[in-house]
Amino acid sequence: MTKSMNNISFFERFEADILAKRKTITLRDESESHVKVGQILNVYTFESDREFCKIHVRGVTLVAFDALEQRHAEQENMTLAQLKALIQEIYPGISVLFLIEFSLVESR
Ligand SMILES: CC(=O)Nc1cc[nH]c(=O)n1
């Protein structure tokens, strides 16, 4: 099944933070570099492919792994050590990331 360009998945452990607007960025590799500012993305859980919200892409920038700072960690609702460990776990050895800023699309 081809992956829609209007979808994005997150690990289930991030769902509550996204819905509570505590997580407002996500750091991805080049496989998701097609994401564009202004897009509305359908958000699915990675583990079970369950749609749980929609997000509005507000920004897409490049950031070096070594340039990750406390402000990025705060936008992920993590400590900087937790964020760096997560990124290296998901993308071992990565040096440049796509920083996608988003806002939750409020369901009626
Ligand atoms: C499934 C997946 O890649 N999830 C990710 C990856 C990076 N950041 C994030 O918040 N979620």
The ligand as an SDF file (V2000), in Angstrom:
LIG
                    3D

 11 11  0  0  0  0  0  0  0  0999 V2000
    6.9680    6.8720   13.6670 C   0  0  0  0  0  0  0  0  0  0  0  0
    7.9630    7.9880   13.8060 C   0  0  0  0  0  0  0  0  0  0  0  0
    8.9050    8.1310   13.0560 O   0  0  0  0  0  0  0  0  0  0  0  0
    7.7550    8.8380   14.8290 N   0  0  0  0  0  0  0  0  0  0  0  0
    8.4950    9.9460   15.1520 C   0  0  0  0  0  0  0  0  0  0  0  0
    9.7850   10.1770   14.6580 C   0  0  0  0  0  0  0  0  0  0  0  0
   10.4280   11.3400   15.0970 C   0  0  0  0  0  0  0  0  0  0  0  0
    9.8040   12.1760   15.9500 N   0  0  0  0  0  0  0  0  0  0  0  0
    8.5250   11.9060   16.3860 C   0  0  0  0  0  0  0  0  0  0  0  0
    7.9510   12.7220   17.1450 O   0  0  0  0  0  0  0  0  0  0  0  0
    7.8920   10.7990   16.0020 N   0  0  0  0  0  0  0  0  0  0  0  0
  1  2  1  0
  2  3  2  0
  2  4  1  0
  4  5  1  0
  5  6  1  0
  5 11  2  0
  6  7  2  0
  7  8  1  0
  8  9  1  0
  9 10  2  0
  9 11  1  0
M  END
$$$$
